[in-house]
Amino acid sequence: MRIFPAIDIKDGKCVRLSQGRFDNVLIYSDTPLNIAKLWEAQGASFIHIVDLDGALVGYSVNDEVIKTIVSEVKIPVQVGGGIRTIKDIEHKLSLGVDRVIIGTKAVNDPGFINEAIQSFGADRIVIGIDAKDGLVAIEGWETISNYNAISLALDMKKLGVKTIVYTDISKDGMLQGPNITHTNEIAKATGLNIIASGGISSLKDLELLQEIAIYGAIIGKALYENKIDLVKAIQMFELNQ
């Protein structure tokens, strides 16, 4: 199971939200690059970045910060937030990003996902499914759609998608454990590479995720609050596989 340390960027700073609420922001660093270098030094093999401003407004906002991170670290980076057009994807990849995460656009325009995969390959396109009570949230989590998360994942699979980041919004930033049941359901129903996100707070949580044989886990607030030692997590769940 691959471990993805997270860097959420808002106003150029490294922050964490609670339950996706933009009025509940904790700033952990004024320099996200320093955090990226720290995760790399601690053994991370991949970094997960979200442009929170971009997710909310629908276009890239923190590209200069992302470009700096990508140019300064030697490990691959995946980025989500505000990626809504083919040009957005081209631009992110031109910064050196390894793969992009598309959320809202997957719900609103599935044909776009087909075009993106045809243009860039399935290995460069990851779908972000952010759900609350099983329903998909869009527009920076500000809007809950009527789309069932598993149905969306199955539709994406038909288009050639290989990897999905599945986030339970009610768990995100709360350090109360991931939604094992829903994560397991989407993994079993689709057979896709599922990266779990939201609520991971301990090595025990990672053990539970490993037991359901998912592809990866994103850890955010638990790292910043020193609830999980990244070096130990990587040793236990990534290097010993």
Secondary structure by P-SEA (a helix, b strand, c coil): cbbbbbbbbccccccccccccccccccccccaaaaaaaaaaacccbbbbbaaaaaaaccccaaaaaaaaaacccbbbbbbcccccaaaaaaaaaaccccccccccccccaaaaaaaaaccccccbbbbbbbcccbbbcccccccccccaaaaaaaaaaacccccccccccccccccccaaaaaaaaaaacccbbbbbcccccaaaaaaaaaacccccccccccccccccaaaaaacccccc
